[in-house]
């Protein structure tokens, strides 16, 4: 039931209790500059996860982001 909202967020469930959702990108991501090149392209990403509880005073949020430096 995964959908993309009008503001670009990926919504995995529709609010139904105990519903699980998942999403996969349909094609491999290319990280090399050219097919025979071993150099990797630089990229960054961030994930934000919100969990809304059954009661309005319950919920959870998690976020992960890189340091911005190459390893």
PDB file of N, CA, C and O in Angstrom:
ATOM      1  N   UNK A   1       0.823  -1.186   0.000  1.00  0.00           N
ATOM      2  CA  UNK A   1       0.000   0.000   0.000  1.00  0.00           C
ATOM      3  C   UNK A   1       0.862   1.241   0.000  1.00  0.00           C
ATOM      4  O   UNK A   1       0.356   2.325   0.290  1.00  0.00           O
ATOM      5  N   UNK A   2       2.115   1.134  -0.306  1.00  0.00           N
ATOM      6  CA  UNK A   2       3.029   2.283  -0.311  1.00  0.00           C
ATOM      7  C   UNK A   2       2.605   3.290  -1.375  1.00  0.00           C
ATOM      8  O   UNK A   2       2.296   2.922  -2.509  1.00  0.00           O
ATOM      9  N   UNK A   3       2.596   4.568  -0.993  1.00  0.00           N
ATOM     10  CA  UNK A   3       2.271   5.644  -1.919  1.00  0.00           C
ATOM     11  C   UNK A   3       3.202   6.829  -1.661  1.00  0.00           C
ATOM     12  O   UNK A   3       3.794   6.941  -0.588  1.00  0.00           O
ATOM     13  N   UNK A   4       3.325   7.700  -2.644  1.00  0.00           N
ATOM     14  CA  UNK A   4       4.077   8.940  -2.480  1.00  0.00           C
ATOM     15  C   UNK A   4       3.057  10.052  -2.277  1.00  0.00           C
ATOM     16  O   UNK A   4       2.154  10.227  -3.095  1.00  0.00           O
ATOM     17  N   UNK A   5       3.201  10.806  -1.187  1.00  0.00           N
ATOM     18  CA  UNK A   5       2.257  11.875  -0.878  1.00  0.00           C
ATOM     19  C   UNK A   5       2.493  13.077  -1.787  1.00  0.00           C
ATOM     20  O   UNK A   5       3.493  13.129  -2.502  1.00  0.00           O
ATOM     21  N   UNK A   6       1.579  14.036  -1.761  1.00  0.00           N
ATOM     22  CA  UNK A   6       1.684  15.216  -2.625  1.00  0.00           C
ATOM     23  C   UNK A   6       2.914  16.067  -2.310  1.00  0.00           C
ATOM     24  O   UNK A   6       3.375  16.820  -3.167  1.00  0.00           O
ATOM     25  N   UNK A   7       3.455  15.957  -1.081  1.00  0.00           N
ATOM     26  CA  UNK A   7       4.668  16.717  -0.738  1.00  0.00           C
ATOM     27  C   UNK A   7       5.935  15.876  -0.862  1.00  0.00           C
ATOM     28  O   UNK A   7       6.989  16.276  -0.367  1.00  0.00           O
ATOM     29  N   UNK A   8       5.846  14.703  -1.525  1.00  0.00           N
ATOM     30  CA  UNK A   8       7.024  13.916  -1.849  1.00  0.00           C
ATOM     31  C   UNK A   8       7.457  12.895  -0.819  1.00  0.00           C
ATOM     32  O   UNK A   8       8.509  12.276  -0.981  1.00  0.00           O
ATOM     33  N   UNK A   9       6.678  12.697   0.242  1.00  0.00           N
ATOM     34  CA  UNK A   9       7.039  11.701   1.253  1.00  0.00           C
ATOM     35  C   UNK A   9       6.542  10.322   0.847  1.00  0.00           C
ATOM     36  O   UNK A   9       5.492  10.195   0.217  1.00  0.00           O
ATOM     37  N   UNK A  10       7.288   9.305   1.203  1.00  0.00           N
ATOM     38  CA  UNK A  10       6.877   7.930   0.953  1.00  0.00           C
ATOM     39  C   UNK A  10       6.065   7.456   2.148  1.00  0.00           C
ATOM     40  O   UNK A  10       6.603   7.349   3.250  1.00  0.00           O
ATOM     41  N   UNK A  11       4.783   7.169   1.954  1.00  0.00           N
ATOM     42  CA  UNK A  11       3.903   6.705   3.020  1.00  0.00           C
ATOM     43  C   UNK A  11       3.700   5.203   2.841  1.00  0.00           C
ATOM     44  O   UNK A  11       3.180   4.759   1.818  1.00  0.00           O
ATOM     45  N   UNK A  12       4.113   4.422   3.843  1.00  0.00           N
ATOM     46  CA  UNK A  12       4.082   2.969   3.722  1.00  0.00           C
ATOM     47  C   UNK A  12       2.784   2.341   4.199  1.00  0.00           C
ATOM     48  O   UNK A  12       2.472   1.220   3.798  1.00  0.00           O
ATOM     49  N   UNK A  13       2.019   3.021   5.037  1.00  0.00           N
ATOM     50  CA  UNK A  13       0.743   2.484   5.523  1.00  0.00           C
ATOM     51  C   UNK A  13      -0.320   3.566   5.458  1.00  0.00           C
ATOM     52  O   UNK A  13      -0.018   4.730   5.196  1.00  0.00           O
ATOM     53  N   UNK A  14      -1.562   3.177   5.698  1.00  0.00           N
ATOM     54  CA  UNK A  14      -2.669   4.135   5.618  1.00  0.00           C
ATOM     55  C   UNK A  14      -3.326   4.397   6.968  1.00  0.00           C
ATOM     56  O   UNK A  14      -4.443   4.913   7.008  1.00  0.00           O
ATOM     57  N   UNK A  15      -2.674   4.063   8.062  1.00  0.00           N
ATOM     58  CA  UNK A  15      -3.232   4.299   9.387  1.00  0.00           C
ATOM     59  C   UNK A  15      -3.965   3.111   9.975  1.00  0.00           C
ATOM     60  O   UNK A  15      -4.395   3.175  11.127  1.00  0.00           O
ATOM     61  N   UNK A  16      -4.123   2.030   9.227  1.00  0.00           N
ATOM     62  CA  UNK A  16      -4.753   0.828   9.757  1.00  0.00           C
ATOM     63  C   UNK A  16      -3.860   0.236  10.838  1.00  0.00           C
ATOM     64  O   UNK A  16      -2.647   0.131  10.652  1.00  0.00           O
ATOM     65  N   UNK A  17      -4.451  -0.153  11.975  1.00  0.00           N
ATOM     66  CA  UNK A  17      -3.669  -0.714  13.080  1.00  0.00           C
ATOM     67  C   UNK A  17      -2.884  -1.948  12.650  1.00  0.00           C
ATOM     68  O   UNK A  17      -3.402  -2.813  11.943  1.00  0.00           O
ATOM     69  N   UNK A  18      -1.651  -2.016  13.077  1.00  0.00           N
ATOM     70  CA  UNK A  18      -0.741  -3.146  12.874  1.00  0.00           C
ATOM     71  C   UNK A  18      -0.513  -3.485  11.401  1.00  0.00           C
ATOM     72  O   UNK A  18      -0.211  -4.632  11.073  1.00  0.00           O
ATOM     73  N   UNK A  19      -0.653  -2.514  10.525  1.00  0.00           N
ATOM     74  CA  UNK A  19      -0.380  -2.716   9.109  1.00  0.00           C
ATOM     75  C   UNK A  19       1.100  -2.483   8.851  1.00  0.00           C
ATOM     76  O   UNK A  19       1.663  -1.506   9.346  1.00  0.00           O
ATOM     77  N   UNK A  20       1.735  -3.352   8.092  1.00  0.00           N
ATOM     78  CA  UNK A  20       3.147  -3.207   7.746  1.00  0.00           C
ATOM     79  C   UNK A  20       3.249  -2.818   6.276  1.00  0.00           C
ATOM     80  O   UNK A  20       2.444  -3.254   5.454  1.00  0.00           O
ATOM     81  N   UNK A  21       4.237  -2.000   5.954  1.00  0.00           N
ATOM     82  CA  UNK A  21       4.431  -1.603   4.571  1.00  0.00           C
ATOM     83  C   UNK A  21       5.900  -1.634   4.199  1.00  0.00           C
ATOM     84  O   UNK A  21       6.764  -1.597   5.075  1.00  0.00           O
ATOM     85  N   UNK A  22       6.191  -1.703   2.907  1.00  0.00           N
ATOM     86  CA  UNK A  22       7.569  -1.668   2.431  1.00  0.00           C
ATOM     87  C   UNK A  22       7.583  -1.100   1.013  1.00  0.00           C
ATOM     88  O   UNK A  22       6.559  -1.066   0.331  1.00  0.00           O
ATOM     89  N   UNK A  23       8.754  -0.660   0.591  1.00  0.00           N
ATOM     90  CA  UNK A  23       8.909  -0.129  -0.761  1.00  0.00           C
ATOM     91  C   UNK A  23      10.325  -0.407  -1.234  1.00  0.00           C
ATOM     92  O   UNK A  23      11.275  -0.332  -0.455  1.00  0.00           O
ATOM     93  N   UNK A  24      10.462  -0.727  -2.505  1.00  0.00           N
ATOM     94  CA  UNK A  24      11.762  -0.959  -3.124  1.00  0.00           C
ATOM     95  C   UNK A  24      11.830  -0.148  -4.408  1.00  0.00           C
ATOM     96  O   UNK A  24      10.846  -0.058  -5.143  1.00  0.00           O
ATOM     97  N   UNK A  25      12.990   0.443  -4.680  1.00  0.00           N
ATOM     98  CA  UNK A  25      13.188   1.152  -5.941  1.00  0.00           C
ATOM     99  C   UNK A  25      13.272   0.104  -7.045  1.00  0.00           C
ATOM    100  O   UNK A  25      13.961  -0.900  -6.865  1.00  0.00           O
ATOM    101  N   UNK A  26      12.598   0.295  -8.182  1.00  0.00           N
ATOM    102  CA  UNK A  26      12.488  -0.763  -9.186  1.00  0.00           C
ATOM    103  C   UNK A  26      13.734  -1.030 -10.031  1.00  0.00           C
ATOM    104  O   UNK A  26      13.751  -1.993 -10.798  1.00  0.00           O
ATOM    105  N   UNK A  27      14.767  -0.209  -9.913  1.00  0.00           N
ATOM    106  CA  UNK A  27      15.961  -0.406 -10.739  1.00  0.00           C
ATOM    107  C   UNK A  27      17.207  -0.220  -9.883  1.00  0.00           C
ATOM    108  O   UNK A  27      17.174   0.526  -8.905  1.00  0.00           O
ATOM    109  N   UNK A  28      18.313  -0.892 -10.237  1.00  0.00           N
ATOM    110  CA  UNK A  28      19.560  -0.709  -9.478  1.00  0.00           C
ATOM    111  C   UNK A  28      20.060   0.731  -9.575  1.00  0.00           C
ATOM    112  O   UNK A  28      19.908   1.377 -10.612  1.00  0.00           O
ATOM    113  N   UNK A  29      20.646   1.223  -8.511  1.00  0.00           N
ATOM    114  CA  UNK A  29      21.259   2.553  -8.524  1.00  0.00           C
ATOM    115  C   UNK A  29      22.690   2.424  -9.029  1.00  0.00           C
ATOM    116  O   UNK A  29      23.435   1.560  -8.566  1.00  0.00           O
ATOM    117  N   UNK A  30      23.078   3.270  -9.967  1.00  0.00           N
ATOM    118  CA  UNK A  30      24.414   3.231 -10.548  1.00  0.00           C
ATOM    119  C   UNK A  30      25.323   4.192  -9.791  1.00  0.00           C
ATOM    120  O   UNK A  30      25.035   5.387  -9.729  1.00  0.00           O
ATOM    121  N   UNK A  31      26.410   3.694  -9.216  1.00  0.00           N
ATOM    122  CA  UNK A  31      27.322   4.521  -8.442  1.00  0.00           C
ATOM    123  C   UNK A  31      28.663   4.741  -9.135  1.00  0.00           C
ATOM    124  O   UNK A  31      29.458   5.556  -8.668  1.00  0.00           O
ATOM    125  N   UNK A  32      28.937   4.040 -10.232  1.00  0.00           N
ATOM    126  CA  UNK A  32      30.190   4.242 -10.962  1.00  0.00           C
ATOM    127  C   UNK A  32      29.987   5.297 -12.040  1.00  0.00           C
ATOM    128  O   UNK A  32      28.905   5.403 -12.616  1.00  0.00           O
ATOM    129  N   UNK A  33      31.027   6.074 -12.309  1.00  0.00           N
ATOM    130  CA  UNK A  33      30.946   7.141 -13.307  1.00  0.00           C
ATOM    131  C   UNK A  33      30.788   6.577 -14.725  1.00  0.00           C
ATOM    132  O   UNK A  33      30.059   7.147 -15.538  1.00  0.00           O
ATOM    133  N   UNK A  34      31.452   5.487 -15.019  1.00  0.00           N
ATOM    134  CA  UNK A  34      31.377   4.847 -16.327  1.00  0.00           C
ATOM    135  C   UNK A  34      31.401   3.335 -16.106  1.00  0.00           C
ATOM    136  O   UNK A  34      31.862   2.882 -15.058  1.00  0.00           O
ATOM    137  N   UNK A  35      30.920   2.548 -17.060  1.00  0.00           N
ATOM    138  CA  UNK A  35      30.849   1.095 -16.857  1.00  0.00           C
ATOM    139  C   UNK A  35      32.180   0.437 -16.482  1.00  0.00           C
ATOM    140  O   UNK A  35      32.179  -0.508 -15.692  1.00  0.00           O
ATOM    141  N   UNK A  36      33.317   0.903 -17.022  1.00  0.00           N
ATOM    142  CA  UNK A  36      34.610   0.272 -16.731  1.00  0.00           C
ATOM    143  C   UNK A  36      35.429   1.034 -15.696  1.00  0.00           C
ATOM    144  O   UNK A  36      36.584   0.686 -15.453  1.00  0.00           O
ATOM    145  N   UNK A  37      34.866   2.048 -15.094  1.00  0.00           N
ATOM    146  CA  UNK A  37      35.583   2.876 -14.132  1.00  0.00           C
ATOM    147  C   UNK A  37      35.338   2.339 -12.725  1.00  0.00           C
ATOM    148  O   UNK A  37      34.210   1.986 -12.381  1.00  0.00           O
ATOM    149  N   UNK A  38      36.382   2.276 -11.918  1.00  0.00           N
ATOM    150  CA  UNK A  38      36.228   1.779 -10.551  1.00  0.00           C
ATOM    151  C   UNK A  38      35.956   2.903  -9.558  1.00  0.00           C
ATOM    152  O   UNK A  38      35.677   2.636  -8.389  1.00  0.00           O
ATOM    153  N   UNK A  39      36.032   4.160 -10.003  1.00  0.00           N
ATOM    154  CA  UNK A  39      35.766   5.288  -9.101  1.00  0.00           C
ATOM    155  C   UNK A  39      34.270   5.377  -8.811  1.00  0.00           C
ATOM    156  O   UNK A  39      33.441   5.246  -9.712  1.00  0.00           O
ATOM    157  N   UNK A  40      33.946   5.598  -7.563  1.00  0.00           N
ATOM    158  CA  UNK A  40      32.547   5.712  -7.161  1.00  0.00           C
ATOM    159  C   UNK A  40      32.127   7.176  -7.150  1.00  0.00           C
ATOM    160  O   UNK A  40      32.928   8.052  -6.822  1.00  0.00           O
ATOM    161  N   UNK A  41      30.888   7.441  -7.504  1.00  0.00           N
ATOM    162  CA  UNK A  41      30.348   8.783  -7.387  1.00  0.00           C
ATOM    163  C   UNK A  41      29.968   9.031  -5.935  1.00  0.00           C
ATOM    164  O   UNK A  41      29.548   8.115  -5.227  1.00  0.00           O
ATOM    165  N   UNK A  42      30.115  10.254  -5.504  1.00  0.00           N
ATOM    166  CA  UNK A  42      29.734  10.636  -4.155  1.00  0.00           C
ATOM    167  C   UNK A  42      28.224  10.854  -4.096  1.00  0.00           C
ATOM    168  O   UNK A  42      27.630  11.363  -5.047  1.00  0.00           O
ATOM    169  N   UNK A  43      27.612  10.474  -2.995  1.00  0.00           N
ATOM    170  CA  UNK A  43      26.189  10.720  -2.810  1.00  0.00           C
ATOM    171  C   UNK A  43      25.896  10.814  -1.320  1.00  0.00           C
ATOM    172  O   UNK A  43      26.703  10.396  -0.490  1.00  0.00           O
ATOM    173  N   UNK A  44      24.758  11.355  -0.998  1.00  0.00           N
ATOM    174  CA  UNK A  44      24.323  11.402   0.399  1.00  0.00           C
ATOM    175  C   UNK A  44      22.827  11.155   0.453  1.00  0.00           C
ATOM    176  O   UNK A  44      22.117  11.354  -0.532  1.00  0.00           O
ATOM    177  N   UNK A  45      22.360  10.725   1.596  1.00  0.00           N
ATOM    178  CA  UNK A  45      20.938  10.466   1.785  1.00  0.00           C
ATOM    179  C   UNK A  45      20.579  10.654   3.245  1.00  0.00           C
ATOM    180  O   UNK A  45      21.458  10.666   4.107  1.00  0.00           O
ATOM    181  N   UNK A  46      19.334  10.797   3.520  1.00  0.00           N
ATOM    182  CA  UNK A  46      18.837  10.904   4.896  1.00  0.00           C
ATOM    183  C   UNK A  46      17.517  10.155   4.984  1.00  0.00           C
ATOM    184  O   UNK A  46      16.740  10.141   4.029  1.00  0.00           O
ATOM    185  N   UNK A  47      17.266   9.544   6.108  1.00  0.00           N
ATOM    186  CA  UNK A  47      16.024   8.824   6.357  1.00  0.00           C
ATOM    187  C   UNK A  47      15.354   9.411   7.592  1.00  0.00           C
ATOM    188  O   UNK A  47      16.012   9.653   8.604  1.00  0.00           O
ATOM    189  N   UNK A  48      14.069   9.636   7.510  1.00  0.00           N
ATOM    190  CA  UNK A  48      13.280  10.065   8.661  1.00  0.00           C
ATOM    191  C   UNK A  48      12.091   9.127   8.750  1.00  0.00           C
ATOM    192  O   UNK A  48      11.375   8.925   7.769  1.00  0.00           O
ATOM    193  N   UNK A  49      11.882   8.557   9.923  1.00  0.00           N
ATOM    194  CA  UNK A  49      10.811   7.589  10.132  1.00  0.00           C
ATOM    195  C   UNK A  49       9.914   8.110  11.241  1.00  0.00           C
ATOM    196  O   UNK A  49      10.400   8.438  12.324  1.00  0.00           O
ATOM    197  N   UNK A  50       8.626   8.190  10.994  1.00  0.00           N
ATOM    198  CA  UNK A  50       7.672   8.602  12.019  1.00  0.00           C
ATOM    199  C   UNK A  50       6.699   7.473  12.303  1.00  0.00           C
ATOM    200  O   UNK A  50       6.162   6.865  11.377  1.00  0.00           O
ATOM    201  N   UNK A  51       6.473   7.193  13.562  1.00  0.00           N
ATOM    202  CA  UNK A  51       5.517   6.166  13.971  1.00  0.00           C
ATOM    203  C   UNK A  51       4.454   6.859  14.815  1.00  0.00           C
ATOM    204  O   UNK A  51       4.764   7.454  15.847  1.00  0.00           O
ATOM    205  N   UNK A  52       3.215   6.780  14.380  1.00  0.00           N
ATOM    206  CA  UNK A  52       2.116   7.419  15.095  1.00  0.00           C
ATOM    207  C   UNK A  52       1.378   6.350  15.875  1.00  0.00           C
ATOM    208  O   UNK A  52       0.909   5.368  15.300  1.00  0.00           O
ATOM    209  N   UNK A  53       1.271   6.535  17.185  1.00  0.00           N
ATOM    210  CA  UNK A  53       0.616   5.565  18.052  1.00  0.00           C
ATOM    211  C   UNK A  53      -0.900   5.629  17.967  1.00  0.00           C
ATOM    212  O   UNK A  53      -1.461   6.518  17.325  1.00  0.00           O
ATOM    213  N   UNK A  54      -1.558   4.676  18.621  1.00  0.00           N
ATOM    214  CA  UNK A  54      -3.015   4.612  18.628  1.00  0.00           C
ATOM    215  C   UNK A  54      -3.620   5.763  19.427  1.00  0.00           C
ATOM    216  O   UNK A  54      -4.772   6.132  19.198  1.00  0.00           O
ATOM    217  N   UNK A  55      -2.868   6.329  20.350  1.00  0.00           N
ATOM    218  CA  UNK A  55      -3.348   7.435  21.173  1.00  0.00           C
ATOM    219  C   UNK A  55      -2.565   8.688  20.814  1.00  0.00           C
ATOM    220  O   UNK A  55      -1.383   8.599  20.483  1.00  0.00           O
ATOM    221  N   UNK A  56      -3.195   9.845  20.873  1.00  0.00           N
ATOM    222  CA  UNK A  56      -2.562  11.070  20.392  1.00  0.00           C
ATOM    223  C   UNK A  56      -1.321  11.470  21.167  1.00  0.00           C
ATOM    224  O   UNK A  56      -0.512  12.234  20.642  1.00  0.00           O
ATOM    225  N   UNK A  57      -1.129  10.989  22.398  1.00  0.00           N
ATOM    226  CA  UNK A  57       0.062  11.349  23.167  1.00  0.00           C
ATOM    227  C   UNK A  57       1.181  10.320  23.026  1.00  0.00           C
ATOM    228  O   UNK A  57       2.180  10.398  23.741  1.00  0.00           O
ATOM    229  N   UNK A  58       1.031   9.359  22.118  1.00  0.00           N
ATOM    230  CA  UNK A  58       2.062   8.352  21.885  1.00  0.00           C
ATOM    231  C   UNK A  58       2.558   8.456  20.449  1.00  0.00           C
ATOM    232  O   UNK A  58       1.818   8.852  19.549  1.00  0.00           O
ATOM    233  N   UNK A  59       3.810   8.097  20.251  1.00  0.00           N
ATOM    234  CA  UNK A  59       4.386   8.103  18.910  1.00  0.00           C
ATOM    235  C   UNK A  59       5.887   7.987  19.004  1.00  0.00           C
ATOM    236  O   UNK A  59       6.442   7.912  20.100  1.00  0.00           O
ATOM    237  N   UNK A  60       6.545   7.972  17.873  1.00  0.00           N
ATOM    238  CA  UNK A  60       7.989   7.828  17.840  1.00  0.00           C
ATOM    239  C   UNK A  60       8.504   8.445  16.547  1.00  0.00           C
ATOM    240  O   UNK A  60       7.777   8.547  15.559  1.00  0.00           O
ATOM    241  N   UNK A  61       9.748   8.849  16.568  1.00  0.00           N
ATOM    242  CA  UNK A  61      10.390   9.401  15.380  1.00  0.00           C
ATOM    243  C   UNK A  61      11.850   8.992  15.395  1.00  0.00           C
ATOM    244  O   UNK A  61      12.487   9.020  16.448  1.00  0.00           O
ATOM    245  N   UNK A  62      12.388   8.614  14.252  1.00  0.00           N
ATOM    246  CA  UNK A  62      13.803   8.267  14.138  1.00  0.00           C
ATOM    247  C   UNK A  62      14.353   8.962  12.898  1.00  0.00           C
ATOM    248  O   UNK A  62      13.657   9.096  11.891  1.00  0.00           O
ATOM    249  N   UNK A  63      15.580   9.392  12.977  1.00  0.00           N
ATOM    250  CA  UNK A  63      16.225  10.034  11.831  1.00  0.00           C
ATOM    251  C   UNK A  63      17.663   9.550  11.738  1.00  0.00           C
ATOM    252  O   UNK A  63      18.310   9.322  12.760  1.00  0.00           O
ATOM    253  N   UNK A  64      18.166   9.391  10.524  1.00  0.00           N
ATOM    254  CA  UNK A  64      19.557   8.993  10.301  1.00  0.00           C
ATOM    255  C   UNK A  64      20.118   9.867   9.190  1.00  0.00           C
ATOM    256  O   UNK A  64      19.462  10.082   8.170  1.00  0.00           O
ATOM    257  N   UNK A  65      21.322  10.367   9.386  1.00  0.00           N
ATOM    258  CA  UNK A  65      21.969  11.193   8.366  1.00  0.00           C
ATOM    259  C   UNK A  65      23.474  10.997   8.452  1.00  0.00           C
ATOM    260  O   UNK A  65      24.016  10.786   9.537  1.00  0.00           O
ATOM    261  N   UNK A  66      24.137  11.064   7.329  1.00  0.00           N
ATOM    262  CA  UNK A  66      25.586  10.913   7.288  1.00  0.00           C
ATOM    263  C   UNK A  66      26.294  12.147   7.811  1.00  0.00           C
ATOM    264  O   UNK A  66      25.676  13.183   8.052  1.00  0.00           O
ATOM    265  N   UNK A  67      27.595  12.018   7.980  1.00  0.00           N
ATOM    266  CA  UNK A  67      28.393  13.121   8.513  1.00  0.00           C
ATOM    267  C   UNK A  67      28.748  14.148   7.443  1.00  0.00           C
ATOM    268  O   UNK A  67      29.187  15.251   7.767  1.00  0.00           O
ATOM    269  N   UNK A  68      28.563  13.799   6.181  1.00  0.00           N
ATOM    270  CA  UNK A  68      28.944  14.703   5.109  1.00  0.00           C
ATOM    271  C   UNK A  68      30.395  14.549   4.693  1.00  0.00           C
ATOM    272  O   UNK A  68      30.864  15.260   3.804  1.00  0.00           O
ATOM    273  N   UNK A  69      31.113  13.624   5.329  1.00  0.00           N
ATOM    274  CA  UNK A  69      32.520  13.370   4.990  1.00  0.00           C
ATOM    275  C   UNK A  69      32.638  11.993   4.352  1.00  0.00           C
ATOM    276  O   UNK A  69      31.912  11.068   4.716  1.00  0.00           O
ATOM    277  N   UNK A  70      33.539  11.865   3.416  1.00  0.00           N
ATOM    278  CA  UNK A  70      33.798  10.562   2.804  1.00  0.00           C
ATOM    279  C   UNK A  70      34.538   9.676   3.794  1.00  0.00           C
ATOM    280  O   UNK A  70      35.388  10.146   4.552  1.00  0.00           O
ATOM    281  N   UNK A  71      34.209   8.400   3.780  1.00  0.00           N
ATOM    282  CA  UNK A  71      34.861   7.462   4.710  1.00  0.00           C
ATOM    283  C   UNK A  71      36.242   7.098   4.238  1.00  0.00           C
ATOM    284  O   UNK A  71      36.934   6.320   4.896  1.00  0.00           O
TER     285      UNK A  71
END
